[in-house]
Amino acid sequence: MLNALYIETIEAFPDTTITIANGKKYVVKETVEEVVKQTNAFYRSVNLLGKNWPGGPENEK
């Protein structure tokens, strides 16, 4: 499990690679889209994005 607050980049090389704040890289089985979705869900759960994203969750980028 990674703390979403420390994620700096999420890239596909084609494997999904997450770089965190200390420079370490992790290769995960989830797609970039799934990691972004889970990260946004975490941010909403701690109220960093607010409860209602303008335009709905399907418009998150």
FENKA-V737233 format. One record per residue. N is the residue number from 1. RES is the residue in one letter. SS is DSSP state (H for helix, E for strand, C for the rest). NEAR is the number of other C-alpha atoms within 10 Angstrom. Layout:
n=N res=RES ss=SS near=NEAR
n=N res=RES ss=SS near=NEAR
This chain:
n=1 res=M ss=C near=3
n=2 res=L ss=C near=10
n=3 res=N ss=C near=9
n=4 res=A ss=H near=15
n=5 res=L ss=H near=11
n=6 res=Y ss=H near=12
n=7 res=I ss=E near=17
n=8 res=E ss=E near=12
n=9 res=T ss=E near=11
n=10 res=I ss=E near=19
n=11 res=E ss=E near=13
n=12 res=A ss=E near=12
n=13 res=F ss=C near=8
n=14 res=P ss=C near=8
n=15 res=D ss=C near=13
n=16 res=T ss=E near=18
n=17 res=T ss=E near=19
n=18 res=I ss=E near=21
n=19 res=T ss=E near=16
n=20 res=I ss=E near=18
n=21 res=A ss=C near=11
n=22 res=N ss=C near=9
n=23 res=G ss=C near=10
n=24 res=K ss=C near=9
n=25 res=K ss=E near=14
n=26 res=Y ss=E near=12
n=27 res=V ss=E near=14
n=28 res=V ss=E near=13
n=29 res=K ss=C near=10
n=30 res=E ss=C near=12
n=31 res=T ss=C near=16
n=32 res=V ss=H near=18
n=33 res=E ss=H near=12
n=34 res=E ss=H near=12
n=35 res=V ss=H near=17
n=36 res=V ss=H near=16
n=37 res=K ss=H near=16
n=38 res=Q ss=H near=13
n=39 res=T ss=H near=17
n=40 res=N ss=H near=17
n=41 res=A ss=H near=15
n=42 res=F ss=H near=16
n=43 res=Y ss=H near=16
n=44 res=R ss=H near=15
n=45 res=S ss=H near=12
n=46 res=V ss=C near=10
n=47 res=N ss=C near=11
n=48 res=L ss=C near=11
n=49 res=L ss=C near=13
n=50 res=G ss=C near=11
n=51 res=K ss=C near=11
n=52 res=N ss=C near=10
n=53 res=W ss=C near=12
n=54 res=P ss=C near=10
n=55 res=G ss=C near=8
n=56 res=G ss=C near=8
n=57 res=P ss=H near=12
n=58 res=E ss=H near=9
n=59 res=N ss=H near=8
n=60 res=E ss=C near=11
n=61 res=K ss=C near=8
